[in-house]
Amino acid sequence: MKTFAEPTEAPETEATGENQPCSKPLTCPLSRVKAGMAVRIKTLTAPPEVTKRLREIGFGEEQVIKLLIHQTNLICQVCNARLAVSAQLAQLIMVEPLVPAFARARRQAPR
């Protein structure tokens, strides 16, 4: 998918803090997702007290969210609610893109 930067293409900017590498090819920080994209949360890399609070408000592992606005803060659709997180906090939420069902079937089909 072109909405996620490949690990070798990760921008190295100190101002935005986007120098965190992707842990897997299709897993990147929420801060690197384009607005309008639906993703699944894979891991939370924040301190334990922050991770606990994120889970309480709906940002838990395997939760599907949609990034609505990507500006100074990121506004996400989570469990039928709109929640804002800072760009710094979004760096600590690792997500993967949702793969449409037809693409999943094509990827799994024997060649």
C-alpha positions as a LaTeX table, in Angstrom:
\begin{tabular}{lrrr}
\hline
Residue & $x$ (\AA) & $y$ (\AA) & $z$ (\AA) \\
\hline
Met1 & 0.00 & 0.00 & 0.00 \\
Lys2 & 1.31 & 3.42 & $-0.82$ \\
Thr3 & $-0.15$ & 5.05 & 2.30 \\
Phe4 & 2.52 & 3.52 & 4.52 \\
Ala5 & 6.14 & 4.38 & 3.94 \\
Glu6 & 8.39 & 1.40 & 3.39 \\
Pro7 & 10.95 & 0.93 & 6.18 \\
Thr8 & 13.76 & 2.13 & 3.91 \\
Glu9 & 11.78 & 5.24 & 2.96 \\
Ala10 & 11.04 & 6.40 & 6.52 \\
Pro11 & 11.54 & 10.15 & 6.81 \\
Glu12 & 14.12 & 11.23 & 9.36 \\
Thr13 & 12.75 & 14.50 & 10.67 \\
Glu14 & 13.49 & 15.67 & 14.19 \\
Ala15 & 10.69 & 18.27 & 14.21 \\
Thr16 & 7.93 & 15.69 & 13.75 \\
Gly17 & 9.65 & 12.85 & 15.56 \\
Glu18 & 9.07 & 10.52 & 12.63 \\
Asn19 & 12.44 & 8.81 & 12.92 \\
Gln20 & 11.03 & 5.68 & 14.57 \\
Pro21 & 11.57 & 2.73 & 12.21 \\
Cys22 & 8.77 & 0.36 & 11.27 \\
Ser23 & 8.95 & $-2.92$ & 13.16 \\
Lys24 & 7.41 & $-4.83$ & 10.23 \\
Pro25 & 6.96 & $-3.83$ & 6.59 \\
Leu26 & 3.30 & $-2.92$ & 7.05 \\
Thr27 & 3.39 & $-1.86$ & 10.70 \\
Cys28 & 4.11 & 1.81 & 11.37 \\
Pro29 & 3.28 & 4.48 & 13.95 \\
Leu30 & $-0.20$ & 5.99 & 13.72 \\
Ser31 & 1.46 & 9.35 & 13.09 \\
Arg32 & 2.56 & 8.12 & 9.63 \\
Val33 & $-0.93$ & 7.13 & 8.45 \\
Lys34 & $-2.77$ & 9.30 & 5.93 \\
Ala35 & $-6.12$ & 10.83 & 6.86 \\
Gly36 & $-9.10$ & 8.74 & 5.78 \\
Met37 & $-7.34$ & 5.41 & 6.25 \\
Ala38 & $-8.66$ & 2.61 & 8.47 \\
Val39 & $-6.04$ & 0.68 & 10.43 \\
Arg40 & $-5.77$ & $-1.97$ & 13.13 \\
Ile41 & $-3.76$ & $-1.24$ & 16.27 \\
Lys42 & $-1.05$ & $-3.86$ & 16.72 \\
Thr43 & 1.04 & $-2.71$ & 19.69 \\
Leu44 & 1.24 & 0.14 & 22.17 \\
Thr45 & 4.80 & 1.18 & 22.98 \\
Ala46 & 3.95 & 3.87 & 25.54 \\
Pro47 & 4.79 & 3.66 & 29.25 \\
Pro48 & 2.49 & 1.30 & 31.23 \\
Glu49 & 0.29 & 4.05 & 32.73 \\
Val50 & $-0.26$ & 5.62 & 29.30 \\
Thr51 & $-0.89$ & 2.22 & 27.69 \\
Lys52 & $-3.50$ & 1.45 & 30.35 \\
Arg53 & $-5.30$ & 4.74 & 29.68 \\
Leu54 & $-5.19$ & 4.22 & 25.90 \\
Arg55 & $-6.83$ & 0.82 & 26.32 \\
Glu56 & $-9.49$ & 2.33 & 28.61 \\
Ile57 & $-10.53$ & 4.86 & 25.95 \\
Gly58 & $-10.58$ & 2.32 & 23.13 \\
Phe59 & $-7.06$ & 2.36 & 21.67 \\
Gly60 & $-6.35$ & $-1.30$ & 22.49 \\
Glu61 & $-4.55$ & $-3.97$ & 20.51 \\
Glu62 & $-6.52$ & $-5.35$ & 17.52 \\
Gln63 & $-8.96$ & $-2.40$ & 17.65 \\
Val64 & $-9.88$ & $-1.05$ & 14.22 \\
Ile65 & $-9.77$ & 2.75 & 14.03 \\
Lys66 & $-10.04$ & 5.31 & 11.24 \\
Leu67 & $-7.82$ & 8.37 & 11.08 \\
Leu68 & $-10.11$ & 11.30 & 10.24 \\
Ile69 & $-7.81$ & 14.33 & 10.51 \\
His70 & $-4.01$ & 14.46 & 10.56 \\
Gln71 & $-2.85$ & 17.90 & 11.63 \\
Thr72 & $-1.18$ & 19.08 & 14.85 \\
Asn73 & $-3.31$ & 16.50 & 16.67 \\
Leu74 & $-4.74$ & 13.36 & 15.10 \\
Ile75 & $-8.48$ & 12.81 & 15.29 \\
Cys76 & $-9.56$ & 9.18 & 15.08 \\
Gln77 & $-12.89$ & 7.38 & 14.88 \\
Val78 & $-12.76$ & 4.81 & 17.70 \\
Cys79 & $-15.77$ & 2.75 & 18.78 \\
Asn80 & $-18.26$ & 5.28 & 17.30 \\
Ala81 & $-16.51$ & 8.18 & 19.05 \\
Arg82 & $-14.03$ & 10.76 & 17.82 \\
Leu83 & $-10.89$ & 10.98 & 19.92 \\
Ala84 & $-7.85$ & 13.19 & 19.51 \\
Val85 & $-4.27$ & 12.19 & 20.31 \\
Ser86 & $-1.12$ & 14.24 & 20.05 \\
Ala87 & 1.41 & 13.54 & 17.32 \\
Gln88 & 3.89 & 12.45 & 20.04 \\
Leu89 & 1.43 & 9.90 & 21.43 \\
Ala90 & 0.53 & 8.71 & 17.91 \\
Gln91 & 4.22 & 7.79 & 17.47 \\
Leu92 & 3.74 & 5.18 & 20.22 \\
Ile93 & 0.70 & 3.50 & 18.66 \\
Met94 & 1.83 & 0.92 & 16.09 \\
Val95 & $-0.78$ & 0.09 & 13.45 \\
Glu96 & $-1.22$ & $-1.96$ & 10.28 \\
Pro97 & $-3.47$ & $-1.15$ & 7.31 \\
Leu98 & $-6.68$ & $-3.09$ & 6.86 \\
Val99 & $-6.50$ & $-5.38$ & 3.85 \\
Pro100 & $-9.73$ & $-5.68$ & 1.80 \\
Ala101 & $-11.17$ & $-9.23$ & 1.66 \\
Phe102 & $-10.52$ & $-9.64$ & $-2.08$ \\
Ala103 & $-6.86$ & $-8.66$ & $-1.65$ \\
Arg104 & $-6.50$ & $-11.13$ & 1.23 \\
Ala105 & $-7.95$ & $-13.92$ & $-0.94$ \\
Arg106 & $-5.61$ & $-13.11$ & $-3.83$ \\
Arg107 & $-2.60$ & $-13.08$ & $-1.50$ \\
Gln108 & $-3.48$ & $-16.49$ & $-0.05$ \\
Ala109 & $-4.37$ & $-18.18$ & $-3.36$ \\
Pro110 & $-1.75$ & $-20.68$ & $-4.60$ \\
Arg111 & 0.10 & $-19.60$ & $-7.72$ \\
\hline
\end{tabular}
